[in-house]
């Protein structure tokens, strides 16, 4: 059932950021104080501080909550902590220890060739609990699949869902544990079932615009998931192109030689190649990924320089 668009409560502002930076959801509560859910990528950190500061209407930021710790969702944490030194930061429990010890390998930043400045974590966002945001209780639900430690937040009064990368209007995030040899497609399916049971009327996704037809999005996500489960190499190819496009969003342009050096030094590309595409030599396989991005219109090539489109 499609729900008519409903206005968000006035204490919530959604900053739609695109794909390099995840969306930021800003809360201003009369009693619960101010908060932001997810903080964007580090190269947008200065912009994130300005946008979130403007959305707070002159109030200081008191809390940061991260749905998961991929770099596009927490890359602004350090800058926000510097701008508001007293801000309290809560992260999913599965990565709390790795943040406190700052393990860039375990957190996935070094393996994927992405950046994330070290930040402080003060507490865990425990599934099965509630957090007060905008003076309303939001349920914390485990949402593994895209990331094994990801959570989603649900506000039952208006049936609002902060879905992170568990559900977008047209899909969901790359299933990283599956690429690493874990059986995680079933976890994606279970998370989609959870969202169906919650029956949100309004979905605030990690990327893209707010949407109101969760059943249609769930149907599309399940069909996409079924295709990946039938052909895991299709998912792996999609993941490789996503990682490459994501880095191109950061670079905007790069020479093919520099791109090749980055890919060779990025462990995730070796993992994907070895597990799924070892019948093709690494460099021809990498060049095929570039050619695919150009054919799809996601990139443009001028001589030996690749440009983001």
Secondary structure, 3 states (H helix, E strand, C coil): CCCCCCCCCCCEEEECCCCCCCCEEEEEECCCEEEEECCCCHHHHHHHHHHHHHHCCCCCCCEEECCCCCHHHHCCHHHHHHHCCCCEEEEEHHHHHHHHHCCCCCCCHHHHCCCCCCCCCCEEECCCCEEEECCEEEEEEECCCCCCCCEEEEECCCCEEEEECCCECCECCCCHHHHCCCCCHHHHHHHHHHHHHHCCCEEEECCCCCECCHHHHHHHHHHHHHHHHHCHHHHHHHHHHHHHHHHHHHHCEEEHHHHHHHHHHCHHHHHHHHHHCCCCCHHHHHHHHHHHHHHHCCEEEECCEEEEC
